[in-house]
Amino acid sequence: MTTQGQSRHEMLVKLGCIVRDAGAIVRRYFEHLRGDELIHKGATDIVTVADREVERYLQRRLHEAFPDIAFYGEEGDYAPLASYERVFIVDPIDGTTSFVHGHPFHAVSVGLREEGQTSAGVVYLPYFDQLYWAGRGQGAWKDGRRIRVSTNAKLLNALGATGFGCVRGRIRPDNVPMLSEMIYRLRGFRTCGSAAIDLCYVAEGHYDVFWEYFIQPYDWEAGALIVEEAGGRVTGFDGKAPQDERGRILASNGLLHQEMMDILAKHS
């Protein structure tokens, strides 16, 4: 059966099952990696045999289930994203550094982009056995329960999240000046090393805002839709749709979005 012959709900159920199965591979490796199973892609960028095994597994399973949809992953060599009409955008382990260090906040992330718009997203946290998903127009869900963003409208009462891929990648401007200001403007902030999880936590109302200066589409594709379907807002720092090549993402409950954009404008 082609993907067009399946209902969106059937597709999401299949996606969830495939991503959960991929998470079982992640769990098998977690805290059991050998030194020779860690590869340095650059001075500070790492990949493991687990990342590559999970990506190969997802590529095979997704092709079997949805043969008419292309595949784009973090660890392989693929055509530019803009060249695909329908494509799964995959991060086999979002939060590899956390994963390597035995930190439980890592995730498998799969987003479906069709004609330039995200139509489905699934994020699975293997350590916690938690599955987040959304279909466009179908709401956002966690383990069968509908989730919504927070209703907090005051930045000083907000819990924010961010990451520092820009610092690791030596990208300027980086997140340090922004964070120096936000420390005084937020109730608190967290950094778990996985943008996919950060976005899911905005969708669930754990976080009120999330921003990052330098992340890739496979980091945010699925999570961004989950936030939007939970009633939140996801844009670039300028309020426009996120751009693949820019890597700048702002996600919020919507109520704090403009205030965050105003602050980010000073540090961009």
Backbone torsions as a table, in degrees:
resi	resn	phi	psi	omega
1	MET	NA	132.6	175.4
2	THR	-72.7	163.2	179.2
3	THR	-60.7	-35.9	179.7
4	GLN	-61.6	-26.1	-178.8
5	GLY	-82.6	-5.7	179.0
6	GLN	-100.7	147.0	172.9
7	SER	-72.8	158.3	179.0
8	ARG	-62.1	-36.4	179.3
9	HIS	-65.2	-44.6	177.9
10	GLU	-58.8	-39.9	-179.9
11	MET	-64.1	-44.4	-179.5
12	LEU	-65.6	-37.4	176.8
13	VAL	-62.0	-45.7	178.2
14	LYS	-62.5	-44.3	178.9
15	LEU	-58.6	-44.7	180.0
16	GLY	-60.2	-42.6	179.3
17	CYS	-64.0	-43.1	-179.3
18	ILE	-65.1	-43.2	-178.3
19	VAL	-68.7	-38.1	174.7
20	ARG	-60.3	-43.1	179.6
21	ASP	-63.0	-39.1	176.6
22	ALA	-63.2	-37.0	178.4
23	GLY	-62.8	-29.0	177.3
24	ALA	-64.2	-33.6	175.5
25	ILE	-66.4	-42.7	178.4
26	VAL	-58.8	-45.9	-179.6
27	ARG	-61.1	-35.5	-178.8
28	ARG	-63.2	-35.1	-179.0
29	TYR	-87.1	-23.2	-171.6
30	PHE	-60.0	125.7	-177.5
31	GLU	64.0	16.6	176.6
32	HIS	-129.5	15.6	179.7
33	LEU	-71.8	137.3	172.3
34	ARG	-89.9	161.1	-179.5
35	GLY	-59.1	-35.4	-178.4
36	ASP	-80.2	0.6	177.4
37	GLU	-99.4	8.8	177.9
38	LEU	-113.4	126.9	-177.1
39	ILE	-120.9	136.6	177.0
40	HIS	-92.6	118.4	176.1
41	LYS	-83.6	-19.0	-179.7
42	GLY	-164.5	-168.6	-177.1
43	ALA	-59.9	-36.2	-176.6
44	THR	-128.3	-1.5	-176.4
45	ASP	-100.0	130.0	-175.7
46	ILE	-126.4	157.3	174.0
47	VAL	-142.6	153.1	179.5
48	THR	-121.1	166.8	175.1
49	VAL	-62.0	-27.2	178.5
50	ALA	-65.5	-45.1	177.3
51	ASP	-53.8	-48.4	-175.0
52	ARG	-70.6	-37.7	177.9
53	GLU	-66.4	-41.7	179.8
54	VAL	-66.0	-40.4	179.1
55	GLU	-63.7	-43.9	177.8
56	ARG	-61.7	-41.4	179.4
57	TYR	-62.3	-47.2	-180.0
58	LEU	-64.4	-39.5	179.4
59	GLN	-61.2	-43.5	179.9
60	ARG	-67.6	-49.3	-176.9
61	ARG	-66.3	-39.8	179.7
62	LEU	-67.8	-37.0	178.0
63	HIS	-67.1	-38.8	178.2
64	GLU	-63.6	-40.2	-175.9
65	ALA	-83.1	-33.1	-174.8
66	PHE	-137.1	72.2	-171.1
67	PRO	-65.8	-16.7	-177.9
68	ASP	-94.9	9.1	179.7
69	ILE	-115.6	131.7	-179.2
70	ALA	-73.7	174.6	-175.6
71	PHE	-133.4	135.8	176.5
72	TYR	-139.0	117.3	-177.0
73	GLY	-123.5	168.1	-177.3
74	GLU	-68.9	-35.9	-166.6
75	GLU	-98.8	-3.1	-177.2
76	GLY	-105.6	-175.7	179.0
77	ASP	-111.3	106.0	-172.8
78	TYR	-126.7	165.0	175.1
79	ALA	-67.1	159.8	178.3
80	PRO	-56.4	144.5	-177.4
81	LEU	-55.5	-38.5	-176.3
82	ALA	-63.5	-15.3	-177.8
83	SER	-83.0	-8.7	-176.9
84	TYR	-99.8	136.0	174.3
85	GLU	-82.4	-40.3	177.7
86	ARG	-136.1	125.0	-172.8
87	VAL	-152.8	138.2	168.0
88	PHE	-82.2	129.1	179.1
89	ILE	-109.7	116.7	-162.1
90	VAL	-126.3	132.1	166.1
91	ASP	-115.6	109.6	-174.7
92	PRO	-64.3	-38.5	172.1
93	ILE	-140.5	100.0	175.3
94	ASP	-83.6	116.5	-172.7
95	GLY	104.0	42.6	-178.4
96	THR	-60.0	-39.1	179.6
97	THR	-61.7	-43.9	175.8
98	SER	-59.9	-45.2	-179.4
99	PHE	-57.7	-46.4	-178.1
100	VAL	-64.1	-35.2	-177.2
101	HIS	-89.7	9.2	178.3
102	GLY	76.0	18.7	178.9
103	HIS	-87.4	131.3	-170.2
104	PRO	-75.0	-9.7	-174.8
105	PHE	-88.6	83.9	174.5
106	HIS	-143.3	159.3	-171.2
107	ALA	-150.4	156.6	168.4
108	VAL	-100.0	127.4	-174.1
109	SER	-127.3	128.6	177.9
110	VAL	-134.0	118.8	174.7
111	GLY	-116.3	147.9	176.6
112	LEU	-111.3	120.9	177.2
113	ARG	-109.8	127.3	-180.0
114	GLU	-127.1	120.2	-179.2
115	GLU	51.6	43.4	174.3
116	GLY	84.5	1.1	-178.1
117	GLN	-126.0	136.3	177.4
118	THR	-71.4	126.8	-178.4
119	SER	-113.0	-17.2	179.1
120	ALA	-154.6	148.9	177.8
121	GLY	-149.8	137.0	177.9
122	VAL	-134.3	130.4	176.5
123	VAL	-129.2	126.9	-178.8
124	TYR	-121.4	130.7	177.7
125	LEU	-102.0	99.2	-172.6
126	PRO	-60.2	-42.6	-176.7
127	TYR	-61.4	-39.4	-177.2
128	PHE	-94.6	-7.1	-177.0
129	ASP	53.1	51.1	-180.0
130	GLN	-119.8	133.8	-177.9
131	LEU	-119.5	120.2	174.0
132	TYR	-106.4	142.4	176.4
133	TRP	-156.3	159.6	176.0
134	ALA	-153.9	146.6	168.8
135	GLY	-121.1	143.1	-177.3
136	ARG	-59.8	124.9	-178.4
137	GLY	82.6	4.8	-176.5
138	GLN	-117.5	6.2	-179.9
139	GLY	82.3	177.0	178.8
140	ALA	-115.8	143.5	-170.8
141	TRP	-139.6	150.4	171.7
142	LYS	-133.5	115.9	178.0
143	ASP	49.0	42.6	175.9
144	GLY	85.3	1.7	-179.6
145	ARG	-113.5	132.3	179.1
146	ARG	-65.4	137.4	178.7
147	ILE	-121.4	154.5	-178.8
148	ARG	-139.2	152.9	175.6
149	VAL	-69.6	167.5	-180.0
150	SER	-70.9	167.6	177.0
151	THR	-110.7	14.8	-179.3
152	ASN	-70.9	127.4	-178.3
153	ALA	-113.1	9.8	-177.5
154	LYS	-121.7	120.6	-174.4
155	LEU	-61.7	-35.7	-179.0
156	LEU	-65.6	-19.6	177.1
157	ASN	-96.9	6.7	-171.2
158	ALA	-93.6	147.1	167.5
159	LEU	-103.2	121.4	-178.0
160	GLY	-109.0	165.1	177.2
161	ALA	-138.4	150.2	178.4
162	THR	-156.5	179.8	178.6
163	GLY	-145.6	174.7	-172.0
164	PHE	-131.6	33.6	174.6
165	GLY	-59.7	-31.0	178.7
166	CYS	-64.6	-37.4	178.9
167	VAL	-69.3	-46.4	179.0
168	ARG	-60.9	-36.3	-179.5
169	GLY	-86.4	2.5	179.4
170	ARG	58.9	38.5	179.4
171	ILE	-91.9	132.8	177.1
172	ARG	-121.0	142.9	-4.8
173	PRO	-67.8	149.9	179.0
174	ASP	-107.3	-171.9	-169.9
175	ASN	-84.6	-9.0	-171.7
176	VAL	-64.6	-48.6	178.3
177	PRO	-61.8	-39.2	178.2
178	MET	-62.0	-45.5	-179.7
179	LEU	-63.8	-37.3	179.4
180	SER	-59.1	-34.6	176.5
181	GLU	-79.1	-41.6	-174.2
182	MET	-68.4	-24.2	176.8
183	ILE	-55.4	-35.6	-178.6
184	TYR	-87.5	-16.5	-174.6
185	ARG	-98.4	-18.6	-177.1
186	LEU	-105.9	157.7	170.2
187	ARG	-64.5	-37.0	178.9
188	GLY	-174.9	169.8	175.7
189	PHE	-142.1	157.7	180.0
190	ARG	-132.6	151.9	171.6
191	THR	-138.2	113.6	-176.3
192	CYS	-105.5	-7.8	176.1
193	GLY	89.4	7.0	178.5
194	SER	-136.1	110.5	178.6
195	ALA	-63.4	-34.6	179.6
196	ALA	-60.7	-43.0	177.9
197	ILE	-68.8	-44.1	178.3
198	ASP	-54.1	-43.3	-179.4
199	LEU	-66.7	-41.2	177.3
200	CYS	-62.9	-35.1	179.5
201	TYR	-72.3	-29.9	170.4
202	VAL	-65.9	-44.3	-179.7
203	ALA	-60.7	-34.2	-176.5
204	GLU	-88.5	-6.8	178.8
205	GLY	89.5	3.7	175.2
206	HIS	-68.0	-44.1	174.7
207	TYR	-107.3	153.0	176.8
208	ASP	-99.7	-30.2	-179.5
209	VAL	-144.0	153.0	172.8
210	PHE	-145.4	135.5	175.1
211	TRP	-139.5	150.2	176.3
212	GLU	-150.1	145.4	-177.2
213	TYR	-92.0	-24.3	-171.7
214	PHE	-152.3	85.5	173.5
215	ILE	-132.9	160.6	-174.1
216	GLN	-99.6	161.6	-178.8
217	PRO	-54.9	-35.9	-179.8
218	TYR	-67.9	-19.2	175.8
219	ASP	-75.1	-36.0	-169.3
220	TRP	-117.5	-11.4	-171.8
221	GLU	-55.2	-53.0	-178.2
222	ALA	-70.4	-47.0	-176.2
223	GLY	-63.1	-34.8	-179.4
224	ALA	-63.0	-42.3	178.2
225	LEU	-65.8	-38.0	179.0
226	ILE	-60.9	-41.5	176.5
227	VAL	-62.2	-48.3	-177.3
228	GLU	-61.8	-42.3	-179.3
229	GLU	-72.2	-16.4	175.0
230	ALA	-89.3	4.4	177.2
231	GLY	98.6	5.3	-179.9
232	GLY	-93.8	-169.8	-176.8
233	ARG	-134.5	138.8	177.5
234	VAL	-132.9	125.2	-180.0
235	THR	-145.3	178.1	162.9
236	GLY	-76.1	-179.8	-179.4
237	PHE	-65.3	-20.0	-178.0
238	ASP	-91.6	2.5	-179.9
239	GLY	87.5	-4.5	177.9
240	LYS	-90.7	173.1	179.3
241	ALA	-58.1	141.5	178.0
242	PRO	-56.6	143.4	179.4
243	GLN	-110.1	132.4	-177.1
244	ASP	-54.4	-43.5	-172.8
245	GLU	-80.4	-14.9	-178.0
246	ARG	-86.7	-41.8	176.7
247	GLY	75.6	13.3	-179.3
248	ARG	-103.8	123.5	-173.3
249	ILE	-130.6	134.0	170.3
250	LEU	-125.9	124.1	176.3
251	ALA	-124.6	141.7	-179.0
252	SER	-154.7	176.4	173.8
253	ASN	-75.4	1.2	-179.5
254	GLY	94.8	-39.6	-176.9
255	LEU	-71.4	-26.4	-177.0
256	LEU	-105.6	6.7	-170.1
257	HIS	-66.7	-49.7	-177.1
258	GLN	-63.2	-40.4	179.0
259	GLU	-62.8	-40.4	177.3
260	MET	-66.6	-39.9	177.4
261	MET	-61.9	-40.3	179.3
262	ASP	-61.7	-39.9	178.9
263	ILE	-70.9	-44.6	-179.9
264	LEU	-61.6	-31.8	-179.8
265	ALA	-60.2	-28.0	179.3
266	LYS	-77.1	-15.5	-173.4
267	HIS	-123.3	26.5	-177.3
268	SER	-115.0	NA	NA
